[in-house]
Amino acid sequence: MAGLIPQNFIDDLLSRVDIVDVIDKRVKLRKTGKNYSACCPFHQEKTPSFSVEPEKQFYYCFGCGAAGNALGFVMNFDHKEFPEAVETLAADCGLSVPREERSPAGQQRSSENNELLTSLQQANLFYQQQLRQHPARTKAVAYLKSRGLTGEIAKRFAIGLAPPGWDNLLNHLDEYKIKRPIQEKAGLIIARDAERRQDGQDTHYDRFRDRIMFPIRDSRGRVIAFGGRVLGDDKPKYLNSPETPVYHKGRELYGLYEARKAAQKPERFVIVEGYMDVVALAQHGISFAVATLGTATNTSHLEKLFRLVPEIIFCFDGDNAGRTAAWRALQASLPVMADGRQIRFLFLPEGEDPDTLVRKEGADGFLARMNKADSLSTYFFDHMQQDADASSMDGKARLFSQSIPLIKLLPRGLFQQLMLDQLAHITGSQRDTIDRLLQQTPAAAPVEAGPPTDGPPDRDVPPHAAGSTSARQGQRSAAGPASEPAARGKRVSKPAGLIAIELLLHQPALAASVEGDLSALRQLGDPDVDLLLELLEFAQSDPDITTYALLGHCYGTPPGKRLTQLLEKERITPAAGQAEEFSFVIRQLRQEADKHQQRRQLLEKLKPRLRSVKNENHGD
């Protein structure tokens, strides 16, 4: 259904439902004082750490950090998107969900996105048609058959052909009256340099030419981008669509839509390195493979998969490059390893990939390898002991110094305790010794899994992924005491960046009030400010953005958990005064950034003089 769900309806719905009733239908709750408790449904535990507060209509797990309101619980427990969760709660209340038109800016953005999606879908139909009809189809079909693919599997993944030539798709989309700026913004065509244009019409050319085309679909099955594998000798071997308003590489996984369509409730996912690996495994009945899209595997990818299944298997080549990528994947996985989740690592024989191996050994052989894949804990300690002899004192010290900062990245819970137990067993140490080291040692900086080594990444573009900003990587600073309403001349009792984030969470519309460039604030090196800038940028992209969309933007990351905790805190400032407070805090941050810049400039001016003084003293 078109249109937005009115915010006042969502507010009214949340006021009607009782979070205790909503959760008790799904998880049996027990009264404990004024609250209710249960074993957390989002991780395995024996002692209840899941608490529901009727007064605040909020739930929180002290074990894994899961938290939210009734809508958030339905989204997480029932694996539903936000609109579906609203529909579910509304049905329980006997209500129908109304829709309203977007604001003019929102309508314009929605209209443009619809045009982009239309152009991409039309391109997808064109590519599929060319695979059936174009004279170049013979070479393309021969290639697909040589990889063991059937027409049925090609149809399931909507594989197509971008024929040779510079303007095949361009002319096709022109016929459908799709404007060239839309084609270009969708990543389908590229503008020619002015000096290379031969006439007024020769302004663009097709991005994809003489390639097998793999459409990339979102969770609703809409085509949002393409990946193309070259049929000739052109470079790069694989070419991906650029990022667009409807396509963000770091948030999507190739094959996830097809995997969910094949099995509504898959039991696990295997992450492989290329389009053909996903398709080849599906050809042999292994329909739960996905691939990243030229980016590092990040927490957003992992959390998206863990919302659907409890187990993820990374599949890598057995060579040095594969081992390096696997270790980075392990480090990227640690922050999301809540109790009840499982990550394993499958290493293939050198020179093999899933595509070639499944054709040699069949589905049963490949599944047998998957079932024997190393657990995260096994691979972790095997890797750590390669360079550290746990039988010697210096080896133990090395093992401690390298292992504990990584183990500290794990969410607090049973799995982290078992990892510490294993470290104590390997080194023959006492647990209390390791516990003291754990408290004294800072956690390692979170990383993301390395990019695919033989698959669909853009070879001429440095890999990047959503979630790689310093705001996501940095550890959030602890909140100070609750702030008083900020006013000119008053002392702020907690960091300004943190105050602004809290205000933005309660009133996302405040983002529209920020004018001018705030990029200078990044020089402050404050993780709170970095996160604030990221949230502002995201909120300004949609004037109708909601609090839960902001939370969803950081879902599954350390900042995401931090935001949920901040939202739980009550604001002292009345709603009517929050806009003024927000403006005041932004001004404070600007002034602080200006002073920081002035200090840096002064230091640069003083450097020659300081060097001169130093040289004079040295001469003396």
C-alpha positions as CSV (number, residue, x, y, z in Angstrom):
1,M,0.0,0.0,0.0
2,A,1.4,3.4,-1.0
3,G,2.0,6.2,1.5
4,L,3.5,6.5,5.0
5,I,2.0,5.2,8.2
6,P,1.1,8.4,10.2
7,Q,3.2,8.9,13.2
8,N,0.2,9.8,15.3
9,F,-1.3,6.3,14.5
10,I,1.9,4.6,15.6
11,D,1.9,6.6,18.8
12,D,-1.7,5.7,19.4
13,L,-1.1,2.1,18.6
14,L,1.8,1.9,21.1
15,S,-0.4,3.5,23.7
16,R,-3.1,0.9,23.1
17,V,-0.9,-2.2,23.3
18,D,0.6,-3.6,26.4
19,I,4.2,-4.8,25.9
20,V,3.7,-7.5,28.5
21,D,0.8,-9.0,26.5
22,V,2.6,-8.7,23.3
23,I,5.7,-10.5,24.6
24,D,3.9,-13.0,26.8
25,K,2.1,-14.4,23.7
26,R,5.5,-15.3,22.3
27,V,7.7,-15.8,25.4
28,K,6.3,-16.9,28.8
29,L,6.9,-14.1,31.3
30,R,7.2,-14.3,35.1
31,K,6.4,-11.4,37.4
32,T,9.4,-10.2,39.3
33,G,8.6,-7.2,41.5
34,K,7.2,-4.4,39.3
35,N,8.7,-5.9,36.2
36,Y,8.6,-9.2,34.3
37,S,11.4,-11.5,33.3
38,A,12.2,-14.5,31.2
39,C,15.1,-16.3,29.5
40,C,16.0,-14.1,26.5
41,P,14.5,-15.3,23.2
42,F,17.4,-13.7,21.3
43,H,20.2,-15.8,22.8
44,Q,20.6,-19.0,24.7
45,E,20.8,-18.7,28.5
46,K,19.9,-20.7,31.6
47,T,19.4,-17.8,34.0
48,P,16.8,-15.1,33.0
49,S,18.3,-11.8,32.0
50,F,15.4,-10.6,29.9
51,S,13.4,-7.9,31.6
52,V,10.1,-6.2,30.6
53,E,9.2,-2.9,32.2
54,P,5.4,-2.2,32.0
55,E,5.9,1.3,33.3
56,K,8.2,2.3,30.4
57,Q,6.7,-0.2,28.0
58,F,10.3,-1.3,27.2
59,Y,12.2,-4.5,27.2
60,Y,15.9,-5.0,27.8
61,C,18.2,-8.1,28.0
62,F,21.2,-7.7,30.3
63,G,22.9,-10.6,28.6
64,C,22.9,-9.7,24.9
65,G,21.8,-6.1,25.0
66,A,18.6,-6.6,22.9
67,A,16.1,-3.8,23.7
68,G,13.2,-1.9,22.4
69,N,9.4,-1.4,22.6
70,A,6.5,-3.6,21.5
71,L,7.1,-2.8,17.8
72,G,10.8,-3.6,18.0
73,F,10.1,-6.9,19.7
74,V,7.7,-8.0,17.0
75,M,10.2,-7.0,14.3
76,N,13.0,-9.0,16.0
77,F,11.0,-12.0,17.2
78,D,8.7,-12.5,14.2
79,H,11.4,-11.4,11.7
80,K,9.2,-8.7,10.2
81,E,9.9,-5.3,8.7
82,F,8.6,-2.2,10.4
83,P,5.4,-1.8,8.3
84,E,4.6,-5.5,8.8
85,A,5.1,-5.3,12.5
86,V,2.7,-2.3,12.7
87,E,0.1,-4.3,10.7
88,T,0.5,-7.2,13.2
89,L,0.0,-5.1,16.3
90,A,-2.9,-3.2,14.6
91,A,-4.6,-6.4,13.8
92,D,-4.4,-7.5,17.4
93,C,-6.1,-4.3,18.4
94,G,-8.8,-4.6,15.6
95,L,-7.4,-1.6,13.8
96,S,-6.7,-0.9,10.1
97,V,-3.5,0.9,9.3
98,P,-4.1,4.3,7.6
99,R,-1.6,5.8,5.2
100,E,-0.8,9.4,4.4
101,E,0.9,11.2,1.6
102,R,4.5,12.2,2.0
103,S,5.7,15.8,2.4
104,P,6.6,17.6,-0.9
105,A,10.3,16.8,-0.5
106,G,9.5,13.2,0.5
107,Q,7.1,12.8,-2.4
108,Q,9.8,14.1,-4.8
109,R,12.4,11.6,-3.4
110,S,9.9,8.8,-3.5
111,S,9.0,9.6,-7.1
112,E,12.6,9.7,-8.2
113,N,13.3,6.4,-6.4
114,N,10.3,4.8,-8.2
115,E,11.7,6.1,-11.5
116,L,15.1,4.5,-10.7
117,L,13.5,1.2,-9.8
118,T,11.4,1.3,-13.0
119,S,14.5,1.9,-15.1
120,L,16.4,-0.9,-13.3
121,Q,13.5,-3.3,-13.8
122,Q,13.2,-2.4,-17.4
123,A,16.9,-3.0,-17.9
124,N,16.6,-6.4,-16.2
125,L,13.8,-7.4,-18.6
126,F,16.0,-6.1,-21.5
127,Y,19.0,-8.2,-20.4
128,Q,16.9,-11.3,-20.1
129,Q,15.4,-10.8,-23.5
130,Q,18.9,-10.4,-25.0
131,L,20.0,-13.7,-23.5
132,R,17.2,-15.3,-25.5
133,Q,17.3,-13.3,-28.7
134,H,20.5,-11.5,-29.4
135,P,23.0,-13.0,-31.9
136,A,25.6,-12.9,-29.2
137,R,23.5,-15.2,-27.0
138,T,25.3,-18.3,-28.4
139,K,28.5,-17.4,-26.6
140,A,26.7,-16.4,-23.5
141,V,24.6,-19.6,-23.3
142,A,27.7,-21.7,-24.0
143,Y,29.5,-20.1,-21.1
144,L,26.6,-20.7,-18.7
145,K,26.3,-24.3,-19.8
146,S,30.0,-24.8,-19.4
147,R,29.5,-23.7,-15.7
148,G,26.8,-26.4,-15.4
149,L,23.8,-24.0,-15.2
150,T,20.4,-24.9,-16.6
151,G,17.8,-22.6,-18.1
152,E,15.7,-23.1,-14.9
153,I,18.4,-21.8,-12.6
154,A,19.1,-18.9,-14.9
155,K,15.5,-18.0,-14.8
156,R,15.3,-18.2,-11.0
157,F,18.2,-15.7,-10.7
158,A,17.0,-13.7,-13.7
159,I,20.4,-13.9,-15.4
160,G,20.7,-11.9,-18.6
161,L,23.1,-10.6,-21.3
162,A,24.4,-7.1,-21.9
163,P,25.2,-7.5,-25.6
164,P,28.3,-6.0,-27.3
165,G,27.9,-2.4,-28.3
166,W,27.9,1.0,-26.7
167,D,24.2,2.0,-26.7
168,N,21.9,-1.1,-26.8
169,L,20.4,-0.5,-23.4
170,L,20.5,3.3,-23.8
171,N,18.4,3.2,-27.0
172,H,16.0,0.7,-25.4
173,L,15.4,2.9,-22.3
174,D,15.1,6.0,-24.6
175,E,12.2,4.2,-26.3
176,Y,10.5,3.8,-23.0
177,K,10.8,7.5,-22.3
178,I,13.1,7.0,-19.4
179,K,15.1,10.1,-18.9
180,R,18.8,9.9,-19.3
181,P,19.6,11.6,-15.9
182,I,17.5,8.8,-14.3
183,Q,19.4,6.1,-16.3
184,E,22.7,7.6,-15.3
185,K,21.6,8.0,-11.6
186,A,20.6,4.3,-11.7
187,G,24.1,3.4,-12.7
188,L,23.0,2.0,-16.1
189,I,24.8,4.5,-18.4
190,I,27.8,6.7,-18.1
191,A,28.2,10.3,-19.4
192,R,30.9,10.8,-22.1
193,D,33.6,13.4,-21.7
194,A,32.7,16.5,-23.6
195,E,35.6,16.2,-26.0
196,R,34.5,12.7,-27.0
197,R,31.0,13.6,-28.0
198,Q,30.5,13.5,-31.7
199,D,27.1,15.1,-31.8
200,G,24.4,16.4,-29.6
201,Q,22.9,12.9,-29.0
202,D,26.2,11.1,-28.3
203,T,26.1,12.1,-24.6
204,H,26.2,8.7,-22.8
205,Y,27.1,5.0,-23.3
206,D,26.1,1.7,-21.7
207,R,27.9,0.9,-18.5
208,F,27.6,-2.9,-19.1
209,R,28.7,-4.3,-22.4
210,D,29.4,-7.9,-23.5
211,R,28.7,-9.3,-20.1
212,I,26.6,-11.9,-18.3
213,M,24.3,-9.9,-16.1
214,F,23.3,-10.8,-12.5
215,P,20.5,-8.6,-11.1
216,I,20.8,-7.7,-7.5
217,R,17.5,-7.7,-5.7
218,D,16.4,-6.3,-2.3
219,S,14.3,-8.1,0.3
220,R,11.2,-7.3,-1.7
221,G,12.5,-8.7,-4.9
222,R,13.0,-5.4,-6.6
223,V,16.0,-5.0,-8.9
224,I,18.3,-2.4,-7.3
225,A,21.6,-3.0,-9.1
226,F,23.6,-5.3,-11.4
227,G,26.8,-7.3,-11.4
228,G,28.3,-8.2,-14.8
229,R,30.8,-10.9,-15.7
230,V,32.8,-10.2,-18.8
231,L,32.6,-12.7,-21.7
232,G,35.7,-11.4,-23.5
233,D,39.0,-10.2,-22.2
234,D,37.9,-6.7,-21.0
235,K,38.8,-5.6,-17.5
236,P,37.6,-5.7,-14.8
237,K,36.4,-9.4,-14.9
238,Y,33.5,-8.4,-12.7
239,L,31.8,-5.0,-12.8
240,N,29.2,-3.9,-10.3
241,S,26.7,-1.0,-10.3
242,P,27.8,2.1,-8.4
243,E,26.0,3.1,-5.3
244,T,22.8,4.9,-5.9
245,P,19.9,6.2,-3.9
246,V,18.3,2.8,-4.0
247,Y,21.4,0.6,-3.8
248,H,23.9,0.6,-0.9
249,K,26.6,-2.1,-1.3
250,G,27.2,-2.4,2.4
251,R,23.6,-3.3,3.2
252,E,22.8,-5.8,0.6
253,L,23.7,-9.5,0.0
254,Y,23.5,-11.2,-3.4
255,G,21.2,-14.2,-3.4
256,L,19.4,-13.4,-0.1
257,Y,16.1,-12.8,-1.8
258,E,16.4,-16.0,-3.8
259,A,17.4,-17.9,-0.7
260,R,14.4,-16.7,1.3
261,K,12.1,-17.5,-1.6
262,A,13.5,-21.0,-1.8
263,A,13.0,-21.6,1.9
264,Q,10.9,-19.3,4.0
265,K,12.7,-20.3,7.2
266,P,16.3,-21.4,6.2
267,E,18.3,-23.0,9.0
268,R,21.7,-21.4,8.0
269,F,23.5,-19.3,5.4
270,V,26.9,-19.8,3.8
271,I,28.7,-16.7,2.7
272,V,30.7,-17.3,-0.5
273,E,32.8,-15.0,-2.7
274,G,31.0,-14.6,-6.1
275,Y,27.8,-14.5,-8.0
276,M,28.6,-17.8,-9.8
277,D,29.3,-19.5,-6.5
278,V,25.8,-18.6,-5.3
279,V,24.1,-19.7,-8.5
280,A,26.2,-22.9,-8.9
281,L,25.4,-24.0,-5.3
282,A,21.7,-23.3,-5.9
283,Q,21.9,-25.3,-9.1
284,H,22.9,-28.3,-6.9
285,G,20.2,-27.7,-4.3
286,I,22.2,-25.7,-1.8
287,S,19.9,-22.7,-1.9
288,F,21.1,-20.9,1.2
289,A,24.3,-19.2,-0.2
290,V,24.8,-15.5,-0.3
291,A,27.7,-13.2,-1.4
292,T,28.7,-9.7,-0.4
293,L,28.8,-7.1,-3.2
294,G,32.4,-6.0,-3.6
295,T,32.6,-4.8,0.0
296,A,33.8,-6.2,3.3
297,T,31.4,-8.3,5.3
298,N,30.2,-6.1,8.0
299,T,28.0,-6.3,11.1
300,S,25.0,-5.1,9.1
301,H,25.3,-8.1,6.9
302,L,25.8,-10.5,9.8
303,E,22.9,-9.1,11.8
304,K,20.6,-9.2,8.8
305,L,21.4,-12.9,8.4
306,F,21.3,-13.7,12.2
307,R,17.7,-12.2,12.3
308,L,16.8,-15.1,10.0
309,V,19.0,-18.0,11.1
310,P,21.2,-19.0,14.1
311,E,24.2,-20.2,12.0
312,I,26.4,-18.6,9.4
313,I,29.3,-20.4,7.6
314,F,32.1,-18.4,5.9
315,C,33.5,-20.2,2.9
316,F,37.1,-19.4,1.8
317,D,39.8,-20.7,-0.5
318,G,42.4,-22.6,1.3
319,D,45.3,-20.5,0.0
320,N,47.1,-17.7,2.0
321,A,44.7,-15.1,0.6
322,G,41.7,-17.1,1.8
323,R,43.3,-17.6,5.2
324,T,43.9,-13.9,5.6
325,A,40.3,-13.1,4.6
326,A,39.0,-15.7,7.0
327,W,40.9,-14.2,9.9
328,R,39.5,-10.8,9.1
329,A,36.0,-12.3,8.9
330,L,36.5,-13.8,12.3
331,Q,37.5,-10.5,13.8
332,A,34.5,-8.8,12.2
333,S,32.2,-11.5,13.6
334,L,33.2,-11.2,17.3
335,P,31.0,-8.2,18.2
336,V,27.8,-10.0,17.0
337,M,28.5,-13.4,18.5
338,A,25.7,-13.3,21.1
339,D,24.9,-16.6,22.9
340,G,22.9,-18.9,20.6
341,R,24.6,-17.8,17.4
342,Q,27.1,-19.9,15.6
343,I,29.7,-18.9,13.0
344,R,31.9,-21.5,11.3
345,F,34.7,-21.5,8.8
346,L,35.0,-23.7,5.7
347,F,38.3,-23.8,3.9
348,L,38.3,-25.4,0.4
349,P,41.2,-27.2,-1.2
350,E,43.7,-24.9,-2.9
351,G,42.7,-24.1,-6.4
352,E,39.0,-24.8,-5.8
353,D,36.0,-22.6,-5.3
354,P,32.4,-23.5,-4.4
355,D,31.4,-23.5,-8.1
356,T,34.1,-26.0,-9.2
357,L,33.9,-28.1,-6.0
358,V,30.2,-28.6,-6.0
359,R,30.4,-29.8,-9.6
360,K,33.1,-32.3,-8.7
361,E,31.7,-33.6,-5.5
362,G,28.0,-32.9,-5.8
363,A,25.7,-31.4,-3.1
364,D,26.3,-34.3,-0.7
365,G,30.1,-33.9,-0.8
366,F,29.9,-30.1,-0.4
367,L,27.4,-30.4,2.5
368,A,29.6,-32.9,4.2
369,R,32.5,-30.4,4.1
370,M,30.2,-27.7,5.5
371,N,29.1,-30.0,8.4
372,K,32.8,-30.4,9.3
373,A,33.6,-26.7,9.1
374,D,35.6,-25.3,12.0
375,S,33.7,-23.5,14.7
376,L,34.7,-19.9,15.5
377,S,36.3,-21.0,18.8
378,T,38.3,-23.8,17.1
379,Y,39.6,-21.6,14.3
380,F,40.3,-18.8,16.7
381,F,42.6,-20.8,19.0
382,D,44.2,-22.7,16.2
383,H,45.1,-19.4,14.5
384,M,46.3,-17.8,17.8
385,Q,48.7,-20.7,18.6
386,Q,50.4,-20.6,15.2
387,D,52.7,-17.9,16.4
388,A,52.6,-18.5,20.2
389,D,53.9,-21.6,22.0
390,A,51.4,-22.0,24.9
391,S,53.8,-24.2,26.8
392,S,56.4,-21.5,27.3
393,M,56.1,-18.4,29.5
394,D,56.8,-15.9,26.8
395,G,54.4,-17.9,24.5
396,K,51.7,-17.6,27.1
397,A,52.3,-13.9,27.5
398,R,52.0,-13.5,23.7
399,L,48.9,-15.6,23.6
400,F,47.3,-13.5,26.3
401,S,48.3,-10.2,24.8
402,Q,46.8,-11.2,21.4
403,S,43.7,-13.1,22.5
404,I,42.2,-11.1,25.3
405,P,41.6,-7.9,23.4
406,L,39.8,-9.9,20.8
407,I,37.8,-12.0,23.3
408,K,36.7,-8.7,24.9
409,L,34.9,-7.8,21.7
410,L,32.5,-10.6,22.3
411,P,29.1,-9.7,23.8
412,R,29.1,-10.4,27.5
413,G,27.5,-13.8,28.0
414,L,28.1,-17.6,28.2
415,F,30.1,-17.8,24.9
416,Q,32.6,-15.2,26.1
417,Q,33.0,-17.1,29.4
418,L,33.6,-20.4,27.5
419,M,36.2,-18.7,25.3
420,L,38.0,-17.5,28.5
421,D,37.8,-21.0,30.0
422,Q,39.4,-22.4,26.8
423,L,42.2,-19.8,27.0
424,A,42.8,-20.8,30.6
425,H,42.9,-24.5,29.7
426,I,45.3,-24.0,26.8
427,T,47.7,-21.9,28.9
428,G,47.2,-23.8,32.2
429,S,46.3,-20.6,33.9
430,Q,43.8,-19.7,36.6
431,R,40.6,-18.1,35.5
432,D,40.9,-15.3,38.1
433,T,44.2,-14.3,36.5
434,I,42.6,-14.1,33.0
435,D,39.6,-12.2,34.4
436,R,41.9,-9.6,35.9
437,L,43.7,-9.3,32.5
438,L,40.3,-9.0,30.8
439,Q,39.4,-6.0,33.0
440,Q,42.7,-4.3,32.5
441,T,43.0,-4.8,28.8
442,P,41.2,-2.6,26.3
443,A,39.2,-4.3,23.6
444,A,40.7,-4.5,20.1
445,A,39.4,-2.1,17.4
446,P,36.5,-3.8,15.6
447,V,37.3,-4.7,12.0
448,E,35.4,-5.9,9.0
449,A,35.9,-9.0,7.0
450,G,38.2,-8.6,4.0
451,P,36.8,-8.2,0.5
452,P,36.3,-11.2,-1.7
453,T,39.5,-12.4,-3.4
454,D,37.9,-14.0,-6.5
455,G,34.5,-12.7,-7.1
456,P,32.3,-9.7,-7.9
457,P,34.2,-6.7,-6.4
458,D,35.0,-3.7,-8.5
459,R,38.7,-4.2,-9.1
460,D,39.5,-0.5,-9.7
461,V,37.6,0.8,-6.7
462,P,38.9,0.4,-3.1
463,P,36.6,-1.8,-1.1
464,H,34.4,-0.2,1.4
465,A,31.3,-1.0,3.4
466,A,28.6,0.6,5.4
467,G,29.5,0.5,9.0
468,S,33.2,1.3,8.4
469,T,33.0,4.8,9.7
470,S,34.9,5.8,12.8
471,A,31.5,6.3,14.5
472,R,30.7,2.6,14.0
473,Q,34.3,1.4,14.8
474,G,34.9,3.6,17.9
475,Q,33.9,2.6,21.3
476,R,31.1,4.9,22.6
477,S,32.0,7.0,25.6
478,A,30.1,6.4,28.8
479,A,27.2,8.8,29.4
480,G,27.5,11.2,32.3
481,P,24.7,12.3,34.5
482,A,21.5,13.4,32.9
483,S,21.7,16.9,31.5
484,E,19.7,19.9,32.6
485,P,18.0,21.9,29.8
486,A,20.8,23.6,28.0
487,A,20.6,27.4,27.8
488,R,23.0,30.1,26.9
489,G,25.6,30.4,29.6
490,K,24.7,27.2,31.4
491,R,27.3,24.5,31.9
492,V,26.5,21.2,30.1
493,S,27.0,18.2,32.4
494,K,27.4,15.6,29.7
495,P,29.2,15.7,26.3
496,A,27.5,17.9,23.8
497,G,27.6,15.3,21.1
498,L,25.7,12.9,23.4
499,I,23.1,15.4,24.2
500,A,22.5,16.2,20.5
501,I,22.1,12.5,19.8
502,E,19.5,12.0,22.5
503,L,17.6,15.0,21.2
504,L,17.7,13.8,17.6
505,L,16.5,10.3,18.7
506,H,13.4,11.9,20.4
507,Q,12.8,14.4,17.5
508,P,14.4,13.2,14.2
509,A,12.8,16.2,12.5
510,L,15.4,18.4,14.2
511,A,17.9,17.3,11.6
512,A,16.2,19.6,9.1
513,S,17.0,22.6,11.3
514,V,20.7,22.2,10.8
515,E,22.1,24.6,8.2
516,G,25.6,24.7,6.7
517,D,28.4,22.2,6.6
518,L,29.3,20.3,9.8
519,S,32.2,18.4,8.4
520,A,34.7,20.5,10.4
521,L,33.3,18.8,13.5
522,R,35.1,15.6,12.6
523,Q,38.4,17.1,13.5
524,L,37.3,17.0,17.1
525,G,38.0,13.3,17.1
526,D,35.0,12.6,19.3
527,P,33.1,9.3,18.6
528,D,29.9,10.9,19.9
529,V,30.2,13.7,17.4
530,D,31.1,11.3,14.6
531,L,28.0,9.3,15.3
532,L,25.9,12.4,15.5
533,L,27.1,13.5,12.0
534,E,26.3,10.1,10.6
535,L,22.8,10.2,12.1
536,L,22.2,13.7,10.8
537,E,23.2,12.8,7.3
538,F,20.9,9.8,7.4
539,A,18.0,11.8,8.9
540,Q,18.4,14.6,6.4
541,S,18.0,12.2,3.5
542,D,14.3,11.7,4.5
543,P,12.3,14.5,6.1
544,D,9.8,11.9,7.3
545,I,12.3,9.7,9.1
546,T,11.3,8.1,12.3
547,T,13.1,7.3,15.5
548,Y,13.0,3.6,14.7
549,A,14.5,4.2,11.3
550,L,17.4,5.9,13.0
551,L,17.8,2.9,15.3
552,G,17.5,0.6,12.4
553,H,20.3,2.5,10.6
554,C,22.7,1.4,13.3
555,Y,21.1,-1.9,14.2
556,G,23.5,-4.6,15.2
557,T,26.4,-2.3,15.9
558,P,27.8,-1.1,19.2
559,P,26.4,2.4,18.5
560,G,23.1,0.8,17.8
561,K,22.9,-0.7,21.2
562,R,24.0,2.6,22.7
563,L,21.2,4.5,20.9
564,T,18.6,2.1,22.3
565,Q,19.9,2.7,25.8
566,L,19.8,6.4,25.2
567,L,16.3,6.3,24.0
568,E,15.3,4.5,27.1
569,K,16.4,7.4,29.2
570,E,13.8,10.0,30.0
571,R,14.4,13.6,28.8
572,I,14.2,16.4,31.3
573,T,13.7,19.1,28.7
574,P,10.1,19.4,27.6
575,A,9.4,18.6,24.0
576,A,8.7,22.3,23.3
577,G,12.2,23.3,24.3
578,Q,14.1,20.5,22.6
579,A,14.6,22.4,19.3
580,E,16.2,25.3,21.1
581,E,18.4,23.0,23.1
582,F,19.5,21.2,20.0
583,S,20.4,24.4,18.2
584,F,22.4,25.5,21.2
585,V,24.3,22.3,21.3
586,I,25.1,22.4,17.6
587,R,26.4,26.0,18.1
588,Q,28.6,24.8,21.0
589,L,30.1,22.1,18.8
590,R,30.8,24.6,16.0
591,Q,32.5,26.9,18.4
592,E,34.6,24.0,19.8
593,A,35.6,23.0,16.3
594,D,36.6,26.6,15.4
595,K,38.8,26.8,18.5
596,H,40.3,23.4,17.7
597,Q,41.1,24.7,14.2
598,Q,42.6,27.9,15.5
599,R,44.8,26.0,17.9
600,R,46.1,23.8,15.1
601,Q,46.8,26.8,12.9
602,L,48.7,28.5,15.8
603,L,50.7,25.3,16.4
604,E,51.7,25.2,12.7
605,K,52.9,28.8,12.9
606,L,54.9,28.1,16.0
607,K,56.6,25.0,14.7
608,P,59.4,26.8,12.8
609,R,60.1,28.9,16.0
610,L,60.1,25.7,18.2
611,R,62.5,24.0,15.8
612,S,64.8,27.0,15.8
613,V,64.8,27.1,19.6
614,K,65.5,23.4,19.7
615,N,68.4,23.7,17.3
616,E,69.9,26.6,19.3
617,N,69.7,24.6,22.5
618,H,71.3,21.7,20.8
619,G,74.1,23.9,19.6
620,D,74.7,25.1,23.1
